[in-house]
Amino acid sequence: MNDRFISSIMIAASILVFFFLALPSFDKTRMLSASISEREEILLEAEAIKARVAELDREIDSKKAEVDKLNILLPKEKMIPELLSGIESLVAASGMSLTEMNLSELSGQEKIKKLSGNLKLNGSFVSFMQFLDLLEKNLRLIDLITVDVAAQLTEGARVINYDLRFEVNYLPVEQ
Amino acid sequence: MPELQLLPEKTTRVQLGAPRKLGSGVLSLVIALVLWAGLFFYNRNLASRVQELDAQFIAFNQARDLDQEGRVNEVRSNLQQSSALLDEHILWSKGFQKIQSLTLPSVQFQSLIASVPELKFEVKAAAPNMTAIAKQGANFLTDASVADLSISQIKVLTSGQTEFVIKLTFDRDKFLK
């Protein structure tokens, strides 16, 4: 009778140990295993990203000339002096004459910032086509928005005046 | 003389270890305790592995080359934005060449206004007569990039020429690209 009683107490104790100690420990095991595999996955992914970044960096180094061109195409700054001298040389190369130019910044919340400008030129239509051709080949993108062409007689000679509105872009570095 | 009794009348079995009645109780308690102890030590190992991985992650973060990442990110962003701008870039020389090729030799342009936001090409020109204006209109419409056309302000000048304004509405993708 006494042995049976002790045995019952032991079985009850083992049930209590199972439910109050072993089972929570098993839950903890599952939780820890899950967090280990999650961390291992993140680390593997991070290592892979690091390797990819290093590879891309090497590629950027090897293609420095192209990257520099990209920086001219869409610079980080306004680069107004370069823009003005670029336009002036395009006008000169096409055989046109520049009579007026102005430049202002367009306000906007977009990532890409815009500068807007007006250009007044005169010259022959052939020269104007040459100017357009050079403008399109220019490394820094200049988008013509409106083109206004008018012919007028000045001192007996027919002069063609061109009034162009253009936009150029730049991409400021995010802080 | 009494008989000598060497063997007891009743034999009693000698039981070694825990009594049999306690056996199942002891066994179940031992199993439960071993299970708990095993899990306890296993969890300690797992917890130290978690700490080790956390330390690795912290070390990884500290070893990151942020300048390198910034440079790559900057080039990537620049490339994406530049591609979008190049897609949108307008080639005016193509539009003008098209207009030139579609213009009749007898039609003389006086002024021209072209606007991308309004998708229009407005030309003030002079033609020898109405037939030439009609032909010019028809000529422009032969091009698939011209979506619509209107002719207005037709005036016969003292010189005998007919002045008119022709407005073309163009399909941006076909006309200036």
Interface residues (C-beta under 8 A of the other chain):
Chain A: D3 R4 I6 S7 S8 I9 M10 I11 A13 S14 I15 V17 F18 L21 A22 S25 F26 K28 T29 L32 S33 S35 I36 R39 E40 I42 L43 A46 E47 K50 V53 A54 L56 D57 I60 V67 L70 N71 L73 L74 K111 I112 M129 L132 D133 L135 E136 L141 D143 L144 I145 T146 V147 D148 V149 A150 A151 N169 L171 V173
Chain B: P19 K21 L22 G23 S24 G25 V26 S28 L29 I31 A32 L33 L35 W36 L39 F40 Y42 N43 L46 A47 R49 V50 L53 D54 Q56 F57 F60 R64 D65 Q68 E69 R71 V72 E74 V75 R76 S77 N78 L79 Q81 S82 L85 L86 E88 H89 I90 L91 W92 S93 F96 Q97 F109 Q110 S111 L112 I113 A114 S115 V116 P117
